[in-house]
Every structure is written in C-alpha cells, then in structure tokens.
C-alpha cells in the first residue's frame, strides 16, 4: 500500500475531508490531494503532524504494507462470548457473574474500543473468558472482570452494581481516579499500591493489561505505546509477584508474565 493510500485510508477512517485535514495541517487541500494521488510525498514535518492528527505511529503513514497480511478486527465474537459466559455462570452457580453480564452490556452500550468500530464490551468479556480459560472459577473475580470499567468509564457508582460486597470492592480497587495533571505519576503509584494489597485485584489488573497490550496496534500512537510499555515495566512485576505468592494463582502468574513480556518484546522490536 502506498503512502498516498495510507493517508487517504486514515483520513476517511476519521471522517475528515481533504479540506479539513489540510486546515489541521496548515497546508492547501491541493497538497493533501497530491499526496493521496502519490504525485508528491509529504514532508517529515507533515508526517509528524499527521501522526498527531490520526493518533498513529509514523509507520502507519510511511510503510508500504503491500496487502501481504489480513488482520482481524477481533479474535472472538462478543455475542458468542456472552452466550458462553451465561452458560458457564449458570452451570457454576456464579450469581455475581450472571448478574454482571447484562449489566456490563448495558453500561458499555454505544462505546467502542479506541480507534475501532469494535464494541467496548469485547474487552471485559475477553478478560472474563481469559480467567475462565485458566481454570479460575471464582465468582467475584469473573464478575469483577466484567465490571472493572463501569465506574471509571460509564458513570456508574459502586452501589449501582448488582453484585455482592466482595465484587464491589474489587471493582472499586480497579477504578482509577482520572488525573491528567502533573501529579498523575503519584496517582498511578497510589492506584497500584491499592491493587497490590489484594491478589484477586492484582490478577484482574494483569488480565486487563495483557488484553490492552495485545490491542495496542489497533491505533495507538507511538508515544502512547511507549508510555504503555514503560508503565507496564514499572508497575506490573510487583503485581505478578503478588500472584506468584498466592498458591491458587501460580499457574496464572506464569502464563500472564509470559504473555505480557513476549508482547512487550515484540512491540519494542517493531518500534
């Protein structure tokens, strides 16, 4: 795929006209048109501006992809995951999980995963299925996987959750206070300290990070990917250590560490 086609796909994917993109970049729409027709290439400064406008890495603009590989929007169908989760909850008499499924679907209705058309519910469903695939049948853990973002992202309150006290406490621990100020680093430290004090919360947070790492390529900027890598390397070894000290999570700790570190290594080599 040519640079021009990359630019056109990114522009139309963000529903921008050539005129609007030109205005955002401080160039003429004829310049944008010439790039998309591959008559001229954008300058390095133009490329850097477009990485910020489209929130992608420069490789998404510059690389000739040649159509060699076909990527999937999602590995599993979220509606099939929903059916599986409901059947598993019923068979295992997991009351909190059963109640959390439809609550999470309703809470996240209309939300999409960043820079995609994939329903956001795909994310919590993946966490819950990941936990079950590792043999974890703890009702509070699976239910909290499903609900871990509803307070932070959906405006729900702890008392709104249709689950027991333990699940509510886990969701509260996993909810991070939004902070874009200079004190964000301290907010992160406080947040992860709280999670380290509860092995179940540490398990869910590691599941969350594994899924978020595997989907970074869906459209995060290079800067955001680097920040995710740095944050993971700073805070997650301590969470994995908590899991290794918890007998029932020994196997999960090994698998989660392998998944996390192998994905980070792949991204580092490609950046």
C-alpha positions in Angstrom: 0.0 0.0 0.0 1.3 3.4 -0.9 1.9 6.4 1.3 -1.0 8.2 -0.5 -3.4 5.3 0.1 -2.3 5.1 3.7 -3.1 8.8 4.2 -6.5 8.5 2.4 -7.5 5.5 4.5 -6.6 7.2 7.7 -8.3 10.4 6.7 -11.6 8.8 5.6 -11.4 6.5 8.6 -11.5 9.6 10.8 -14.3 11.1 8.5 -12.2 14.1 7.5 -12.4 15.8 4.2 -9.3 16.8 2.3 -10.1 20.4 3.1 -10.4 19.7 6.9 -7.2 17.7 7.0 -5.4 20.5 5.1 -6.7 23.1 7.6 -5.5 21.0 10.5 -2.0 20.6 8.9 -1.7 24.2 7.7 -1.4 23.2 4.1 -3.6 23.6 1.0 -6.2 20.9 0.1 -4.4 20.5 -3.2 -1.3 19.4 -1.2 -3.3 16.7 0.5 -4.9 15.7 -2.8 -1.4 15.4 -4.4 -0.2 13.2 -1.5 -3.2 10.9 -1.8 -2.6 10.5 -5.6 1.1 9.8 -4.9 2.2 12.7 -7.0 4.2 14.2 -4.1 5.2 12.9 -0.7 4.5 14.9 2.5 7.5 16.4 4.3 8.8 14.9 7.5 7.1 17.8 9.4 3.8 17.0 7.6 4.1 13.3 8.6 4.8 14.2 12.2 1.7 16.4 12.2 -0.4 13.6 10.7 0.7 11.2 13.4 -0.8 13.5 16.0 -4.0 14.2 14.0 -4.6 10.5 13.3 -3.1 9.3 16.6 -1.0 6.7 14.9 2.7 5.9 14.5 4.7 7.3 11.5 4.9 3.7 10.2 1.2 3.7 9.7 1.7 6.5 7.2 5.0 5.7 5.6 5.1 1.9 5.3 4.2 0.1 2.1 2.0 -2.7 3.5 1.6 -4.4 0.1 -1.6 -6.1 1.4 0.5 -9.1 2.5 -1.4 -9.9 5.6 -5.0 -9.8 6.6 -5.8 -8.7 10.1 -8.8 -9.5 12.2 -11.0 -6.8 13.8 -11.4 -9.2 16.8 -10.4 -12.7 17.5 -13.7 -13.8 19.1 -17.3 -12.7 18.6 -18.5 -10.9 21.7 -22.1 -12.2 21.4 -20.7 -15.8 21.4 -18.6 -14.9 24.4 -21.8 -13.6 26.1 -23.6 -17.0 25.4 -20.6 -18.9 26.8 -20.3 -16.7 29.9 -24.0 -17.0 30.7 -23.9 -20.8 30.3 -20.8 -21.1 32.5 -22.3 -18.8 35.1 -25.5 -20.9 35.2 -23.7 -24.2 35.4 -21.3 -23.0 38.1 -24.0 -21.2 40.1 -22.0 -18.0 39.8 -24.6 -15.4 40.8 -22.5 -12.3 40.6 -21.2 -13.2 37.2 -24.7 -13.9 35.8 -25.9 -10.5 37.1 -22.8 -8.7 35.8 -23.1 -9.9 32.2 -26.2 -7.9 31.1 -25.3 -5.0 33.4 -21.9 -4.6 31.7 -23.5 -4.9 28.2 -26.0 -2.1 29.1 -23.4 0.1 30.8 -21.0 0.0 27.8 -23.7 0.3 25.2 -22.6 2.5 22.3 -18.9 2.6 23.4 -16.2 1.4 21.1 -12.6 0.3 21.6 -10.2 3.1 20.8 -9.9 3.9 17.1 -12.1 0.9 16.1 -15.7 0.0 15.5 -15.4 -2.9 17.9 -18.0 -2.7 20.8 -16.2 -2.0 24.0 -17.9 -4.9 25.7 -15.5 -7.1 23.8 -12.8 -6.1 26.3 -14.4 -7.1 29.6 -15.8 -10.2 28.0 -12.3 -11.2 26.9 -11.0 -10.7 30.4 -13.7 -12.9 31.9 -13.1 -15.6 29.3 -9.4 -15.4 29.8 -9.8 -16.0 33.5 -12.1 -19.0 32.9 -9.7 -20.4 30.3 -7.0 -20.5 33.0 -9.4 -22.5 35.2 -10.4 -19.7 37.5 -14.0 -20.1 38.6 -14.1 -17.6 41.4 -17.4 -15.8 41.0 -16.1 -12.4 42.4 -13.1 -12.5 40.1 -15.0 -13.2 36.9 -17.8 -10.7 37.8 -15.2 -8.0 38.5 -13.6 -8.7 35.2 -16.9 -7.9 33.6 -17.5 -4.8 35.6 -14.0 -3.4 36.1 -14.5 -0.3 33.8 -18.2 0.6 34.5 -17.5 3.1 37.3 -14.5 4.6 35.6 -15.9 4.8 32.1 -19.7 4.6 32.4 -20.6 6.9 35.2 -21.8 4.0 37.4 -21.4 4.0 41.2 -20.4 1.2 43.5 -23.9 0.9 44.9 -25.3 0.5 41.4 -23.5 -2.8 40.8 -25.9 -5.8 41.0 -23.3 -7.9 42.9 -22.1 -8.8 46.3 -19.7 -6.8 48.5 -16.5 -8.6 47.5 -17.1 -8.0 43.8 -17.9 -4.3 44.5 -14.7 -3.9 46.5 -12.7 -5.4 43.6 -14.3 -3.1 41.1 -13.6 -0.1 43.4 -9.9 -1.1 43.7 -9.7 -1.4 39.9 -11.2 2.0 39.3 -8.5 4.7 38.8 -9.2 8.3 39.5 -8.8 10.4 36.4 -5.8 12.7 36.7 -4.1 14.5 33.8 -2.2 16.8 36.0 1.5 16.8 37.0 0.5 14.5 39.9 -0.5 11.7 37.6 2.5 9.6 38.4 1.7 9.7 42.1 -1.9 8.9 41.3 -0.7 5.8 39.4 1.6 4.8 42.3 -1.3 5.0 44.8 -3.6 3.1 42.5 -1.2 0.2 42.0 -0.3 0.1 45.7 -4.0 -0.5 46.4 -4.2 -3.3 43.9 -1.1 -5.0 45.3 -2.9 -5.4 48.6 -5.5 -7.8 47.0 -4.4 -10.8 45.0 -7.7 -11.0 43.2 -7.5 -7.4 42.1 -3.9 -8.0 41.0 -5.0 -10.9 38.9 -7.7 -8.9 37.2 -5.4 -6.0 36.5 -2.9 -8.3 34.9 -5.6 -9.8 32.7 -6.6 -6.2 31.8 -3.1 -5.2 30.9 -2.5 -8.3 28.7 -5.6 -7.6 26.7 -4.7 -3.9 26.4 -1.2 -4.7 25.3 -2.4 -7.1 22.6 -4.7 -4.4 21.1 -2.2 -1.5 21.1 -1.7 -2.0 17.4 -5.3 -1.1 16.7 -4.4 2.6 16.5 -2.4 3.9 19.5 0.2 6.5 18.6 3.9 5.5 19.0 4.1 7.9 22.0 1.1 6.1 23.7 2.6 2.7 23.0 5.9 3.7 24.5 4.1 5.0 27.6 2.1 1.7 27.9 5.4 -0.2 27.8 7.0 1.9 30.4 4.1 1.8 32.7 3.8 -2.0 32.4 7.5 -2.5 33.2 7.3 -0.2 36.2 4.2 -1.5 37.9 3.3 -5.0 36.7 6.3 -7.0 38.0 5.1 -6.2 41.6 1.6 -7.4 40.7 2.9 -10.6 39.2 5.0 -11.1 42.3 1.8 -11.0 44.4 0.2 -13.7 42.2 3.3 -15.9 42.5 3.0 -15.7 46.3 -0.7 -16.8 46.0 -0.8 -20.5 45.6 -4.0 -20.7 43.5 -2.7 -18.2 41.1 0.8 -19.7 40.5 -0.1 -21.1 37.1 -1.9 -17.9 36.0 1.1 -15.8 37.1 3.4 -17.8 34.8 1.1 -17.5 31.8 0.3 -13.8 32.3 4.0 -13.0 32.7 4.8 -14.9 29.5 2.0 -13.2 27.6 2.9 -9.7 28.9 6.7 -9.9 28.4 6.5 -11.5 25.0 4.1 -8.9 23.7 6.3 -6.1 25.0 9.3 -7.6 23.4 7.5 -7.8 20.0 6.5 -4.1 20.2 10.0 -3.0 21.3 11.5 -4.7 18.2 8.9 -3.2 15.9 9.1 0.4 17.2 
